[in-house]
Amino acid sequence: MIIKDLNQFSLNSEENKEAIANLSKNLFPSRKEEIWKYTPFKKFKKINFHNQENFKIKGLDTLNLPNLDGIVIVFENGRYNSKLSRIVETDEIDISFSSDIFPSNNFQTIKKNNYFTSLNSSFLTNSVLVNVNSNTKISKNLNFINIVSSDNCLSNTKFSIVLNDNSNINLRQYFLGNSSISNGFINHENNIYLNSSSSLSIDKFQDLNNNFNFCNEFITQKNDSKFIMNTFSCSGIIVRNDIISDVNGENCHTELNGVFSPTKNEHIDNHTTINHLVPNCKSFENYKGVLKENGVGVFNGKVIVHQDAQKIEAFQKNNNILIDQDSIIYSKPELEIYADDVKCSHGSTTGQFDDEALFYLRSRGLSIKKSLQLMTLGFINEVIQKTSNLEYVDFVLKRLLKE
Amino acid sequence: MSDTLIEIKDLKCRIDNQNILQGLNLKINKGEVHAIMGPNGSGKSTLSSVLAGNDNYEITKGSITFLGEDITEMSPEERSWKGMFLAFQYPVEIPGVSNINFLRTALNERNKYFGIDSIPAKDFLKMVAEKSMLVGLDNKLKNRSVNEGFSGGEKKRNEIFQMAMLNPKLAILDETDSGLDIDALKIVANGVNKLKSSENATVVITHYQRLLDYIVPDFVHVLHEGKIIKTGDKSLALELEKKGYDWLKTDTAI
């Protein structure tokens, strides 16, 4: 077990301050580009971001998160909060902290940079690298909590994890914005590397309230590995996930699931790319959107089956429910296939709840609110039941349904 | 205290500018079973929907008084809490929502309305076991999604199972016999009969006399063009079976 605290913040330099201030100017990617078309950058305007050194969260229990009995790593306002974290020494995991960028040769060979990854790398506040040793199966969840607790605070954080051969771990990531603050921004990057026969499952929970969260996520899979990521996006001014997965080993299983539920002018954006680079792999994608009260959602999923990547099975699905007339969903499932012996499908549906079903439930004594909740639950159940822990499911549902 | 459960006075309603009920009068007392028969399009299903509070229909005239209270403007859920139940002709499938979870929510919503604590899980499950026996509902169906993939007969049984769980004061069975084979019909009718008491009442809407062999009505009403044109006892149903509706239609024409 190695714990290094190399907090070398250079954010206070005049130069960097100015660069952060530029965020509120017009330096964003062009909305003429397809992948940025719907992201409402104007919501960033006039916000003067800064970095905040203080920790404000009194204790882990104040966050009311479910079963945090394993390792807990807390980043608050972009910095590692050692008081709230709980890192247990084991032979199975190495955890190290740095404000440096980790050597990228371990990760994706072609890094797909964008404005926000550049921002992240340039002004990285803190970074953690988790190394899971070979032939280990970690039974307790690894918890990573990334919270913004100060107004206008910009956090540029990285989480990197390497699973060595035949290792296995479950990770829970929380991206939280204190409900009493606003205009905080967690600009996060996940770097994920799965070696042969390893298995990683991530439950990612995003509840930002009046704050922003961008996650750029880069995944590389080697042969016989299994990767599952369930993304539950509950709230935030803009929440955007850009997942790029390179499946670069045979017999891999890749699964991306998600539920997003924007309300009240919130914008939740899911962009995914699965690159099937080699033959004999399977991928599954299932995203459910529940939108109401001027909530805006985006799903843009892309599966690319590269040349000679034969015998690929890839299924992609996005279903959306608009609870009222005022919400918007932009859904774009995409398949690009350059191999000739594959089994792939994709589909998208958007609809509203059936009036007859609503009347049926109400006639049994369920209020409109409860009826809609129950129908929503029925709608997202398929994805929710991917996570097995009841306490966690309860926690996620309460926030997704805004109970 | 009055024995009147529900009283419908001069009820007129329409949907999409089409008048359906055109001055309907009906009074139902506790302990009674009423059968409503009538040709296709006479307004039978509309009546059941309007009673349950379906706001697709616009009530243009008249009143519905349930337990002494005008419920014309009341929401479907509130009617349910007060003891109204409609067994649907076409029960709706609700994917992903388990039957059990749905019923538990329904009971708890009612308890909340009356300021009573939620029903403990143990008591609830005991009740489920008891009531599902009544209609021989397969154990597996209780945990499946509401009506999803149920056969026609299973859906109807599930309606009566829900009725048993909610124990209504007024149950309206909208063509509960349609789509049932003879054995299932007997089971469903038997379930309804077991739930009957001197405190509640049942309205049976049907096309066929056969159901009334099993659920014996005190009154049989004939609905035609949105009005009750004839009321009799159970022998009226037998007569209708023989003669059809045409003789009644000409009666009213004169």
Chai-1 contact restraints between the chains, C-beta under 6 A:
chainA,res_idxA,chainB,res_idxB,connection_type,confidence,min_distance_angstrom,max_distance_angstrom,comment,restraint_id
A,E356,B,V92,contact,1.0,0.0,6.0,A-B,restraint_1
A,A357,B,V92,contact,1.0,0.0,6.0,A-B,restraint_2
A,A357,B,I94,contact,1.0,0.0,6.0,A-B,restraint_3
A,F359,B,N54,contact,1.0,0.0,6.0,A-B,restraint_4
A,Y360,B,V92,contact,1.0,0.0,6.0,A-B,restraint_5
A,R362,B,P76,contact,1.0,0.0,6.0,A-B,restraint_6
A,R362,B,E77,contact,1.0,0.0,6.0,A-B,restraint_7
A,S363,B,A52,contact,1.0,0.0,6.0,A-B,restraint_8
A,S363,B,P76,contact,1.0,0.0,6.0,A-B,restraint_9
A,S363,B,S80,contact,1.0,0.0,6.0,A-B,restraint_10
A,S363,B,L86,contact,1.0,0.0,6.0,A-B,restraint_11
A,R364,B,S80,contact,1.0,0.0,6.0,A-B,restraint_12
A,R364,B,A106,contact,1.0,0.0,6.0,A-B,restraint_13
A,G365,B,E77,contact,1.0,0.0,6.0,A-B,restraint_14
A,G365,B,S80,contact,1.0,0.0,6.0,A-B,restraint_15
A,G365,B,W81,contact,1.0,0.0,6.0,A-B,restraint_16
A,G365,B,A106,contact,1.0,0.0,6.0,A-B,restraint_17
A,G365,B,E109,contact,1.0,0.0,6.0,A-B,restraint_18
A,G365,B,R110,contact,1.0,0.0,6.0,A-B,restraint_19
A,L366,B,T105,contact,1.0,0.0,6.0,A-B,restraint_20
A,L366,B,A106,contact,1.0,0.0,6.0,A-B,restraint_21
A,L366,B,E109,contact,1.0,0.0,6.0,A-B,restraint_22
A,S367,B,E77,contact,1.0,0.0,6.0,A-B,restraint_23
A,K370,B,E109,contact,1.0,0.0,6.0,A-B,restraint_24
A,L374,B,V97,contact,1.0,0.0,6.0,A-B,restraint_25
A,G378,B,I94,contact,1.0,0.0,6.0,A-B,restraint_26
A,G378,B,P95,contact,1.0,0.0,6.0,A-B,restraint_27
A,G378,B,G96,contact,1.0,0.0,6.0,A-B,restraint_28
A,G378,B,V97,contact,1.0,0.0,6.0,A-B,restraint_29
A,F379,B,G96,contact,1.0,0.0,6.0,A-B,restraint_30
A,N381,B,G96,contact,1.0,0.0,6.0,A-B,restraint_31
